[in-house]
Amino acid sequence: MENFPVVRLGELVDFRNGLNFPAERYGAGIKLISVADFKDRFFPNYEELSEVVPDGLIRSDNLLENGDILFVRSNGNKSLVGRSLYIDDLSEPVAYSGFCIRARPQMSDVIPLYLAYFCKSRAFREAISNAANGSTIQNLSQPILANCLVPVPSLDIQKYIADRLSNYDRLIANNNRRIRLFEELAEMKYDEWFVRMPHRGRKSPITGDHGAVPRGWALRPLSSIAQYLNGYAFKPADLGTEGMPVIKIKEIKNGIAKDTPRNDGTNIPGKYVTNPGDIIFSWSASLEVVVWSGETGIVNQHLFKVVPNNHISRAFVYLSIKKSLSIFDGLTTGATMKHIKRKELDFVEVLVPDSETMADFSTQVEPMIESVLNLHHQNRLLREARDILLPRLLSGDLAAHVSAADNNLEIAA
C-alpha cells in the first residue's frame, strides 16, 4: 500500500444511508438488500432478495446503480459491520435497508471494482477498527468511511488488480448459481417422487387413512428415519481460537468465520464431531436444515446432528426434514426464542418408500448433493487463494505474484 498514493475515501465517493421499512411494507414490489443478504459474498444474489412495496417511500436516489458499494452500517452481530457488496449486473430496481450505507464512486480516476476490492482488504478493516479506538466496531458511519485512506494507483494498475481478483469472485458466483440449481433439482425430484404423485410408475397403490399410497410404502414419523443428536453444551471456558470450529446457528447461516469459536475436541465425545456431508438441523430460534459443507467441526447445542437409520438415504432424510420445516414452524413454542420440542419429531410424518424405491431415489439425488458439496469446496479454495492475493496486489508488489495467482486460479477452478 505504501507504494501507491493515498486518498481519503470521502474524496472518491458519495455516501447515502438506506431506508427502514415497517414489516407491513414487505411484499411484492421492488427488491431490497438487507444485512442478511451480505454473508461472505462479493456480489449480491439478486434471486434471494426480499421485496418491499415502494409507494411513497422510495425515490430514484434510494436505488442502487452498477458500480455502487454497499456496507453493513449496524447489526447485532458485530462481525458483520463493515462487510460490503459490489453492485453489478442490475436488471431491475433494487433498494437497500436502513442498516446499510451506499458508496457511489464520483471520480474518474478510480475504478469502482478496484475500490470494492480495497473495501474487502484487511487494511480497510483495520482503518475502520482504528476509528473505533481499536475495538470491534459496533456502528459504521459515513464520517468513519470518509476518513479511510485508499491506495490509488494508476488506472492501468487498478484495472489489472480488479480483473485478477474478480476472476475468483465470478467463478464463485457461477458456482453458487450451480449450487442453487442442484438444490432446486433435488427438491423437485423429492416432490415428484413423494409429494405430488407418489404412486405413478411404482407398485399399485393401496388406500388407507391418509389416502392412496404405493404398496410397501408407509407414513412414518421423522423420528423413525434417523437419530437426532442434540449438540454439545459448551461452557464459555471451552471456547478458544484453536482447534475445530464450533458449529452454531450463525455458522449454519453464514459459514465458518474468523470469529467462530473453536475447541480442540480433547474432552468432547466423538459423536458430536460433524464432518462435511453430515446433516445438521437447527431446532431453536431459526428452523433450518443443511447438509454441512464446511470444515470438520463440533456441533453446538440447539442443533441436531442427524444420522440416517439403516436403509434410509441421506438425501431422503435431508429433503424430508426440509419439506417439513413449514409444519415445524407452526409447532414452535416460546415467546422470545421459538423452538420445537423433540416430541414434534414423532408428530410430523413423511411418506417412506420401500427399499427398492429408496435405493433408486438415492441413486438419482445423492450425486446432486455430492455436486453441491464439491462446489462449496471449490469456493473455499477460490476464496482462500483470492484472500492471499488481495493484500499482495494492494501492496504494489505486482509482478512477483502474477504466475502464482494464475496457478492458484487454475487449480481452484
KETI-263722 format. One record per residue (C-alpha): residue number from 1; residue in one letter; z, x negated, y negated. Coordinates in nm, 2 decimals. Each point is the difference from the previous one (the first is absolute). Example, Ala and Ser with C-alpha at 12.3 -4.5 7.8 and 13.67 -1.06 7.14 Angstrom:
<sites>
(site 1,A,(0.78,-1.23,0.45)) (site 2,S,(-0.07,-0.14,-0.34)) 
</sites>
This chain:
<sites>
(site 1,M,(0.00,0.00,0.00)) (site 2,E,(0.08,-0.29,-0.23)) (site 3,N,(-0.37,-0.11,0.01)) (site 4,F,(-0.12,0.32,-0.17)) (site 5,P,(0.07,0.13,-0.35)) (site 6,V,(0.24,0.29,-0.01)) (site 7,V,(0.00,0.33,-0.20)) (site 8,R,(0.26,0.28,-0.01)) (site 9,L,(-0.10,0.30,0.20)) (site 10,G,(0.05,0.23,-0.30)) (site 11,E,(-0.28,-0.18,-0.17)) (site 12,L,(-0.24,0.08,0.28)) (site 13,V,(0.07,0.36,0.09)) (site 14,D,(0.10,0.34,-0.13)) (site 15,F,(0.30,0.17,0.16)) (site 16,R,(0.07,0.36,0.06)) (site 17,N,(0.28,0.17,0.20)) (site 18,G,(-0.08,0.28,0.25)) (site 19,L,(0.10,0.37,-0.01)) (site 20,N,(0.27,0.18,0.18)) (site 21,F,(-0.09,0.32,0.18)) (site 22,P,(0.24,0.27,0.11)) (site 23,A,(-0.01,0.10,0.36)) (site 24,E,(-0.17,0.33,-0.07)) (site 25,R,(-0.30,-0.20,-0.14)) (site 26,Y,(-0.08,-0.16,0.33)) (site 27,G,(-0.30,0.17,0.16)) (site 28,A,(-0.38,0.00,0.00)) (site 29,G,(-0.13,-0.17,-0.31)) (site 30,I,(-0.04,-0.37,-0.08)) (site 31,K,(0.13,-0.29,0.21)) (site 32,L,(0.32,-0.18,-0.11)) (site 33,I,(0.12,-0.35,0.09)) (site 34,S,(0.37,-0.01,0.05)) (site 35,V,(0.24,-0.28,0.09)) (site 36,A,(-0.03,0.09,0.37)) (site 37,D,(-0.37,-0.08,-0.01)) (site 38,F,(0.05,-0.37,-0.09)) (site 39,K,(0.15,-0.14,0.32)) (site 40,D,(-0.15,-0.35,0.06)) (site 41,R,(-0.35,0.10,-0.11)) (site 42,F,(-0.23,-0.16,-0.25)) (site 43,F,(-0.24,0.30,-0.03)) (site 44,P,(0.12,0.36,0.01)) (site 45,N,(-0.07,0.22,0.30)) (site 46,Y,(-0.15,0.29,-0.20)) (site 47,E,(-0.03,0.22,0.32)) (site 48,E,(0.38,0.02,0.03)) (site 49,L,(0.09,0.08,-0.36)) (site 50,S,(0.18,0.32,-0.09)) (site 51,E,(-0.15,0.24,-0.26)) (site 52,V,(0.14,0.16,-0.31)) (site 53,V,(-0.12,0.30,-0.21)) (site 54,P,(-0.11,-0.17,-0.33)) (site 55,D,(0.00,0.31,-0.23)) (site 56,G,(0.13,-0.10,-0.34)) (site 57,L,(0.16,-0.32,0.11)) (site 58,I,(-0.27,-0.26,0.07)) (site 59,R,(-0.23,-0.13,-0.26)) (site 60,S,(-0.28,-0.25,0.05)) (site 61,D,(0.22,-0.30,-0.11)) (site 62,N,(0.24,0.09,0.28)) (site 63,L,(-0.27,-0.06,0.26)) (site 64,L,(-0.07,-0.33,0.17)) (site 65,E,(-0.32,-0.20,-0.03)) (site 66,N,(-0.15,-0.27,0.21)) (site 67,G,(0.16,-0.34,-0.08)) (site 68,D,(0.34,0.15,-0.09)) (site 69,I,(0.31,-0.16,0.15)) (site 70,L,(0.29,0.24,0.09)) (site 71,F,(0.36,-0.12,0.02)) (site 72,V,(0.31,0.16,0.15)) (site 73,R,(0.23,0.05,-0.30)) (site 74,S,(0.31,0.14,0.16)) (site 75,N,(0.12,0.08,0.35)) (site 76,G,(0.33,0.03,0.20)) (site 77,N,(-0.14,-0.27,0.23)) (site 78,K,(0.02,-0.31,-0.24)) (site 79,S,(-0.24,-0.20,0.22)) (site 80,L,(-0.28,0.24,-0.10)) (site 81,V,(0.04,-0.05,-0.37)) (site 82,G,(-0.28,-0.21,-0.14)) (site 83,R,(-0.24,0.06,0.29)) (site 84,S,(-0.36,0.06,-0.11)) (site 85,L,(-0.32,0.17,0.10)) (site 86,Y,(-0.35,-0.09,-0.11)) (site 87,I,(-0.21,0.30,-0.09)) (site 88,D,(-0.36,-0.02,0.14)) (site 89,D,(-0.27,0.23,0.15)) (site 90,L,(0.12,0.31,-0.18)) (site 91,S,(-0.22,0.30,0.09)) (site 92,E,(0.22,0.28,-0.16)) (site 93,P,(0.27,0.03,-0.27)) (site 94,V,(0.33,-0.16,0.10)) (site 95,A,(0.33,0.01,-0.19)) (site 96,Y,(0.33,-0.19,0.04)) (site 97,S,(0.36,0.10,0.01)) (site 98,G,(0.27,-0.07,-0.26)) (site 99,F,(0.15,-0.27,0.21)) (site 100,C,(-0.31,-0.21,-0.05)) (site 101,I,(-0.15,-0.21,-0.29)) (site 102,R,(-0.37,-0.04,-0.04)) (site 103,A,(-0.14,-0.33,-0.14)) (site 104,R,(-0.36,0.02,-0.12)) (site 105,P,(-0.18,-0.33,-0.08)) (site 106,Q,(-0.13,-0.01,-0.35)) (site 107,M,(-0.13,-0.35,-0.04)) (site 108,S,(-0.34,-0.13,0.11)) (site 109,D,(0.13,-0.34,0.09)) (site 110,V,(0.20,0.13,0.30)) (site 111,I,(-0.13,0.15,0.32)) (site 112,P,(0.21,0.30,0.11)) (site 113,L,(-0.01,-0.09,0.37)) (site 114,Y,(0.12,-0.35,-0.08)) (site 115,L,(0.28,0.14,-0.21)) (site 116,A,(0.10,0.24,0.29)) (site 117,Y,(0.04,-0.30,0.23)) (site 118,F,(0.22,-0.18,-0.24)) (site 119,C,(0.22,0.31,-0.01)) (site 120,K,(0.04,-0.04,0.38)) (site 121,S,(0.12,-0.36,-0.03)) (site 122,R,(0.35,-0.15,0.03)) (site 123,A,(-0.04,-0.13,-0.36)) (site 124,F,(-0.03,0.35,-0.12)) (site 125,R,(0.30,0.12,0.20)) (site 126,E,(0.20,-0.28,-0.14)) (site 127,A,(-0.10,0.08,-0.35)) (site 128,I,(0.12,0.36,0.02)) (site 129,S,(0.31,-0.11,0.18)) (site 130,N,(0.08,-0.25,-0.28)) (site 131,A,(-0.04,0.28,-0.24)) (site 132,A,(0.29,0.17,0.19)) (site 133,N,(0.21,-0.32,-0.04)) (site 134,G,(-0.08,-0.12,0.35)) (site 135,S,(0.12,0.31,0.19)) (site 136,T,(-0.21,0.25,0.20)) (site 137,I,(-0.18,0.21,-0.26)) (site 138,Q,(0.10,0.36,0.00)) (site 139,N,(-0.23,0.14,-0.26)) (site 140,L,(-0.33,-0.14,-0.12)) (site 141,S,(-0.10,0.06,-0.36)) (site 142,Q,(-0.30,-0.06,-0.22)) (site 143,P,(0.17,-0.27,-0.20)) (site 144,I,(0.10,-0.19,0.31)) (site 145,L,(-0.36,0.01,0.13)) (site 146,A,(-0.14,-0.08,-0.34)) (site 147,N,(0.20,-0.33,-0.02)) (site 148,C,(-0.12,-0.13,0.34)) (site 149,L,(-0.21,-0.32,-0.04)) (site 150,V,(-0.33,0.02,0.18)) (site 151,P,(-0.22,-0.31,0.09)) (site 152,V,(-0.35,0.07,-0.14)) (site 153,P,(-0.26,-0.25,0.13)) (site 154,S,(-0.37,0.03,-0.08)) (site 155,L,(-0.18,0.31,0.11)) (site 156,D,(-0.18,-0.19,0.27)) (site 157,I,(0.33,-0.11,0.16)) (site 158,Q,(0.15,0.34,-0.04)) (site 159,K,(-0.29,0.15,0.19)) (site 160,Y,(0.02,-0.27,0.27)) (site 161,I,(0.37,0.07,0.05)) (site 162,A,(-0.04,0.38,0.00)) (site 163,D,(-0.30,-0.01,0.24)) (site 164,R,(0.18,-0.22,0.24)) (site 165,L,(0.31,0.21,0.01)) (site 166,S,(-0.17,0.34,0.00)) (site 167,N,(-0.18,-0.10,0.32)) (site 168,Y,(0.33,0.03,0.18)) (site 169,D,(0.10,0.33,-0.16)) (site 170,R,(-0.33,0.16,0.06)) (site 171,L,(0.02,-0.09,0.36)) (site 172,I,(0.36,0.15,0.01)) (site 173,A,(-0.12,0.32,-0.17)) (site 174,N,(-0.28,0.03,0.25)) (site 175,N,(0.24,-0.05,0.29)) (site 176,N,(0.22,0.27,-0.15)) (site 177,R,(-0.29,0.24,0.00)) (site 178,R,(-0.07,-0.08,0.37)) (site 179,I,(0.37,0.05,0.08)) (site 180,R,(0.00,0.35,-0.16)) (site 181,L,(-0.32,0.08,0.20)) (site 182,F,(0.16,-0.10,0.33)) (site 183,E,(0.32,0.19,-0.08)) (site 184,E,(-0.20,0.31,-0.10)) (site 185,L,(-0.21,-0.02,0.32)) (site 186,A,(0.31,-0.04,0.22)) (site 187,E,(0.15,0.31,-0.15)) (site 188,M,(-0.32,0.19,0.04)) (site 189,K,(-0.01,-0.09,0.36)) (site 190,Y,(0.36,0.12,0.05)) (site 191,D,(-0.08,0.33,-0.17)) (site 192,E,(-0.32,0.04,0.21)) (site 193,W,(0.18,-0.06,0.33)) (site 194,F,(0.35,0.15,-0.06)) (site 195,V,(-0.01,0.24,-0.30)) (site 196,R,(-0.32,0.19,-0.05)) (site 197,M,(-0.16,0.03,0.34)) (site 198,P,(0.23,-0.16,0.26)) (site 199,H,(-0.17,0.16,0.31)) (site 200,R,(-0.36,-0.05,-0.09)) (site 201,G,(-0.17,-0.23,0.26)) (site 202,R,(0.33,-0.03,0.19)) (site 203,K,(0.17,0.18,0.29)) (site 204,S,(-0.01,0.38,-0.01)) (site 205,P,(0.27,0.14,-0.23)) (site 206,I,(0.31,0.19,0.11)) (site 207,T,(0.18,0.25,-0.23)) (site 208,G,(0.37,-0.03,-0.08)) (site 209,D,(0.24,0.09,-0.27)) (site 210,H,(-0.19,-0.23,-0.24)) (site 211,G,(-0.35,0.12,0.08)) (site 212,A,(-0.27,-0.17,0.21)) (site 213,V,(0.06,-0.37,0.09)) (site 214,P,(-0.20,-0.21,0.25)) (site 215,R,(0.13,0.00,0.35)) (site 216,G,(0.24,-0.29,0.06)) (site 217,W,(0.09,-0.02,-0.37)) (site 218,A,(0.33,0.10,-0.15)) (site 219,L,(0.18,0.06,-0.33)) (site 220,R,(0.28,-0.26,-0.01)) (site 221,P,(0.24,-0.11,-0.27)) (site 222,L,(-0.06,-0.32,-0.18)) (site 223,S,(0.33,-0.13,0.14)) (site 224,S,(-0.16,0.00,0.35)) (site 225,I,(-0.30,-0.22,-0.07)) (site 226,A,(0.18,-0.31,-0.15)) (site 227,Q,(0.33,-0.17,-0.06)) (site 228,Y,(0.13,0.01,-0.36)) (site 229,L,(0.22,-0.30,-0.08)) (site 230,N,(0.18,0.02,-0.34)) (site 231,G,(-0.02,-0.33,-0.19)) (site 232,Y,(0.28,-0.25,-0.03)) (site 233,A,(0.27,0.07,-0.26)) (site 234,F,(0.00,-0.31,-0.20)) (site 235,K,(0.29,-0.10,-0.23)) (site 236,P,(-0.07,-0.18,-0.33)) (site 237,A,(0.14,-0.32,0.14)) (site 238,D,(-0.27,0.01,0.28)) (site 239,L,(-0.29,-0.02,-0.25)) (site 240,G,(-0.14,-0.32,-0.14)) (site 241,T,(-0.33,-0.18,-0.07)) (site 242,E,(-0.07,-0.17,0.33)) (site 243,G,(-0.11,0.14,0.34)) (site 244,M,(-0.17,0.32,0.09)) (site 245,P,(-0.06,0.27,-0.26)) (site 246,V,(0.22,0.31,0.01)) (site 247,I,(-0.24,0.30,0.01)) (site 248,K,(0.12,0.28,-0.22)) (site 249,I,(-0.17,0.31,-0.15)) (site 250,K,(-0.13,-0.22,-0.28)) (site 251,E,(-0.17,-0.23,0.24)) (site 252,I,(-0.15,0.30,0.18)) (site 253,K,(-0.16,0.11,-0.33)) (site 254,N,(-0.09,-0.33,-0.16)) (site 255,G,(0.02,-0.27,0.27)) (site 256,I,(0.20,-0.32,0.00)) (site 257,A,(0.07,-0.13,-0.35)) (site 258,K,(0.16,-0.31,-0.14)) (site 259,D,(0.33,0.19,-0.06)) (site 260,T,(0.01,0.14,0.36)) (site 261,P,(0.34,-0.11,0.14)) (site 262,R,(0.00,-0.20,0.32)) (site 263,N,(0.22,-0.07,0.30)) (site 264,D,(-0.03,-0.28,0.26)) (site 265,G,(0.06,0.25,0.28)) (site 266,T,(0.27,-0.21,0.17)) (site 267,N,(0.25,0.29,0.03)) (site 268,I,(-0.25,0.28,0.02)) (site 269,P,(-0.08,0.16,0.34)) (site 270,G,(-0.36,-0.06,0.09)) (site 271,K,(-0.08,0.37,0.03)) (site 272,Y,(0.00,0.02,-0.38)) (site 273,V,(-0.27,-0.26,-0.04)) (site 274,T,(-0.33,0.16,-0.10)) (site 275,N,(-0.34,-0.16,0.06)) (site 276,P,(-0.34,0.08,-0.14)) (site 277,G,(-0.13,0.31,0.19)) (site 278,D,(0.34,0.16,0.04)) (site 279,I,(0.04,0.36,-0.14)) (site 280,I,(0.26,0.05,-0.28)) (site 281,F,(0.11,0.35,-0.10)) (site 282,S,(0.19,0.04,-0.33)) (site 283,W,(0.23,0.30,0.04)) (site 284,S,(0.21,-0.02,-0.32)) (site 285,A,(-0.09,0.03,-0.37)) (site 286,S,(-0.38,-0.03,0.07)) (site 287,L,(-0.15,0.13,0.32)) (site 288,E,(-0.27,-0.24,0.11)) (site 289,V,(-0.14,-0.15,0.32)) (site 290,V,(-0.20,-0.32,0.03)) (site 291,V,(-0.12,-0.24,0.26)) (site 292,W,(0.16,-0.31,-0.14)) (site 293,S,(-0.25,-0.26,-0.12)) (site 294,G,(0.22,-0.25,-0.17)) (site 295,E,(0.17,-0.31,0.15)) (site 296,T,(0.26,0.03,0.27)) (site 297,G,(0.33,0.13,-0.15)) (site 298,I,(0.32,0.19,0.06)) (site 299,V,(0.00,0.38,-0.05)) (site 300,N,(0.27,0.13,-0.24)) (site 301,Q,(0.20,0.32,0.04)) (site 302,H,(-0.16,0.32,-0.12)) (site 303,L,(-0.31,-0.11,0.20)) (site 304,F,(-0.08,0.08,0.36)) (site 305,K,(-0.17,-0.27,0.21)) (site 306,V,(-0.21,0.23,0.22)) (site 307,V,(-0.07,-0.12,0.36)) (site 308,P,(-0.25,0.22,0.20)) (site 309,N,(0.12,0.11,0.34)) (site 310,N,(-0.19,-0.10,0.31)) (site 311,H,(-0.36,0.14,0.03)) (site 312,I,(0.01,0.12,-0.37)) (site 313,S,(-0.23,-0.21,-0.22)) (site 314,R,(0.11,-0.15,-0.33)) (site 315,A,(-0.30,0.17,-0.18)) (site 316,F,(0.12,0.34,0.13)) (site 317,V,(0.36,-0.04,-0.10)) (site 318,Y,(-0.09,-0.14,-0.35)) (site 319,L,(-0.24,0.28,-0.08)) (site 320,S,(0.22,0.27,0.15)) (site 321,I,(0.28,-0.10,-0.23)) (site 322,K,(-0.24,-0.03,-0.30)) (site 323,K,(-0.13,0.35,0.06)) (site 324,S,(0.36,0.13,0.02)) (site 325,L,(0.12,-0.15,-0.33)) (site 326,S,(-0.07,0.33,-0.19)) (site 327,I,(0.22,0.18,0.25)) (site 328,F,(0.27,-0.25,-0.03)) (site 329,D,(-0.02,0.03,-0.38)) (site 330,G,(0.10,0.36,0.04)) (site 331,L,(0.30,-0.09,0.21)) (site 332,T,(0.15,-0.26,-0.22)) (site 333,T,(0.36,0.03,-0.12)) (site 334,G,(0.20,-0.16,-0.28)) (site 335,A,(0.03,0.07,-0.37)) (site 336,T,(-0.07,-0.35,-0.14)) (site 337,M,(-0.16,-0.20,0.28)) (site 338,K,(-0.18,0.23,0.25)) (site 339,H,(-0.01,-0.10,0.36)) (site 340,I,(-0.07,0.14,0.34)) (site 341,K,(0.25,0.01,0.29)) (site 342,R,(-0.07,-0.14,0.34)) (site 343,K,(0.02,0.36,0.14)) (site 344,E,(-0.32,0.08,-0.19)) (site 345,L,(-0.19,-0.23,0.24)) (site 346,D,(0.10,0.26,0.27)) (site 347,F,(-0.12,0.29,-0.21)) (site 348,V,(-0.35,-0.12,-0.10)) (site 349,E,(-0.25,0.03,0.29)) (site 350,V,(-0.34,-0.15,0.06)) (site 351,L,(-0.26,0.07,0.26)) (site 352,V,(0.01,-0.28,0.26)) (site 353,P,(-0.31,-0.04,0.23)) (site 354,D,(-0.03,-0.10,0.36)) (site 355,S,(0.00,-0.37,0.08)) (site 356,E,(-0.38,-0.02,0.03)) (site 357,T,(-0.06,0.16,-0.34)) (site 358,M,(0.27,-0.22,-0.15)) (site 359,A,(-0.18,-0.31,0.13)) (site 360,D,(-0.34,0.12,-0.13)) (site 361,F,(0.15,0.07,-0.34)) (site 362,S,(0.17,-0.34,-0.01)) (site 363,T,(-0.33,-0.18,0.10)) (site 364,Q,(-0.17,0.16,-0.31)) (site 365,V,(0.28,-0.03,-0.26)) (site 366,E,(0.20,-0.31,0.08)) (site 367,P,(-0.29,-0.23,-0.10)) (site 368,M,(0.01,0.18,-0.35)) (site 369,I,(0.36,-0.09,-0.04)) (site 370,E,(-0.06,-0.36,0.11)) (site 371,S,(-0.28,-0.02,-0.25)) (site 372,V,(0.24,0.12,-0.28)) (site 373,L,(0.25,-0.27,0.11)) (site 374,N,(-0.26,-0.27,0.00)) (site 375,L,(-0.12,0.10,-0.35)) (site 376,H,(0.35,-0.01,-0.13)) (site 377,H,(0.04,-0.35,0.15)) (site 378,Q,(-0.33,-0.11,-0.17)) (site 379,N,(0.13,0.14,-0.33)) (site 380,R,(0.32,-0.20,0.03)) (site 381,L,(-0.20,-0.32,0.05)) (site 382,L,(-0.22,0.08,-0.30)) (site 383,R,(0.30,0.06,-0.22)) (site 384,E,(0.17,-0.32,0.11)) (site 385,A,(-0.32,-0.20,-0.07)) (site 386,R,(-0.05,0.17,-0.34)) (site 387,D,(0.36,-0.05,-0.10)) (site 388,I,(-0.02,-0.37,0.08)) (site 389,L,(-0.33,-0.04,-0.19)) (site 390,L,(0.11,0.20,-0.31)) (site 391,P,(0.24,-0.25,-0.16)) (site 392,R,(-0.22,-0.30,0.08)) (site 393,L,(-0.30,0.16,-0.18)) (site 394,L,(0.22,0.09,-0.30)) (site 395,S,(0.13,-0.35,-0.02)) (site 396,G,(-0.35,-0.12,-0.10)) (site 397,D,(-0.04,-0.22,0.31)) (site 398,L,(-0.31,0.18,0.13)) (site 399,A,(-0.21,-0.25,0.19)) (site 400,A,(0.27,-0.11,0.24)) (site 401,H,(0.03,0.34,0.14)) (site 402,V,(-0.35,0.14,0.02)) (site 403,S,(-0.08,-0.10,0.36)) (site 404,A,(0.34,0.09,0.13)) (site 405,A,(-0.03,0.35,-0.16)) (site 406,D,(-0.33,0.06,0.16)) (site 407,N,(0.13,-0.10,0.34)) (site 408,N,(0.30,0.22,-0.03)) (site 409,L,(-0.22,0.30,-0.10)) (site 410,E,(-0.23,-0.05,0.29)) (site 411,I,(0.29,-0.03,0.25)) (site 412,A,(0.18,0.31,-0.14)) (site 413,A,(-0.31,0.21,-0.01)) 
</sites>
